[in-house]
Amino acid sequence: MSNLRIVQYGCGKMSKYTMRYVYEKGGTIVGALDINPDVIGKDIGSIIECEDKGVVVEDVSNAREVLSKLKPDACIITTMSLLSDIKDAALLCAELGINAITTCEEAFFSGNSNPNLTAEIDKLAKENNCTITGSGYQDIFWGQLVTSICGATQSIKKIVGESWYNVEDYGIALAEAHGAGLTLDEFDEKIASVDRMSDEERQKLIDDGVYAPSYMWNVNGWLCEKLGLTVKSQTQKCVPETYDKDIESSTLGMTIKAGDATGMSAVVTTETEEGIILETKCVGKVYAPDEFDINEWTIVGEPDTTVKVQRPATVELTCASIVNRLPDLVKAPAGYVPTSSMNDLTYKFEI
């Protein structure tokens, strides 16, 4: 398959790479949508930092008209981090029969955090013969990398993971979702308070579609499905990250005062019927000068194995994963299909 026709939905920081990568692999951006008046009306070449492409960013309020007219092979959605935040875009694509792939972290395996909306998207996508999925950095570095190591392991007791990323690289929605810029009291009220509820209270939030999972919540679900594990229980704990000096945040447009939250670390613990425990941690914050991205996983068993990736280019890896997934997306069965149910992600020479 070659020369896929793509609509870019969301023209912020990530789209600079997703759109360029589409062109470099033989695809074409046929349309672009955004909510930001500073971007609307501009040629996408100004975002990619290249010559004009003859494609102007249109207001997202015209999304139905644009998508209906263009009928692209797929839509790349790079906007927000929660499934409820991309609900309109996902449901519109599903209604119009347009394949869609998103960097929305919850969409990576949303069935364990927002099952009702996931089922709604799945039903509509099946009715209109298209596929909706989530992908990105986690597809390889929190998913396939881990399951591949498991394939070389005789017995597994525990899977332990830790990943760091700079929220400055992803935009304001992600930074705010991590509590960056909040005082510690505000963090406790708005973010950490969710961790203190009972399992029954959490399940009600999940059923109501208002639970805000940390990224590893969905990753653990993805890993369990990929490995054939049965989840018995799952909990998360979010704690604020701080720094002893003021830090400027260009994304938030503010100075984060010393001692306030620069972001958060979230630990998700999953117990399975098979006895394997998953203990995964993600740290997302506005970096201090000496901090950098980390990705480290340990399989505890026979034998123990640790893999550490120092300074991964998380943004570029996220966008390359999205673009390399496009051929898999258009070949996948209809419905909401997590990448745990697709073939392993591989390098694509062209799309």
Beta strands, then each sheet from edge to edge (+ up, - down):
strand 1: 5-9
strand 2: 28-34
strand 3: 57-59
strand 4: 74-77
strand 5: 99-102
strand 6: 131-134
strand 7: 155-166
strand 8: 231-242
strand 9: 247-249
strand 10: 254-256
strand 11: 261-272
strand 12: 277-285
strand 13: 294-302
strand 14: 305-310
strand 15: 335-336
sheet 1: 3+ 2+ 1+ 4+ 5+ 6+ 15+
sheet 2: 8+ 11- 12+ 7+ 13- 14+
sheet 3: 9+ 10-
end
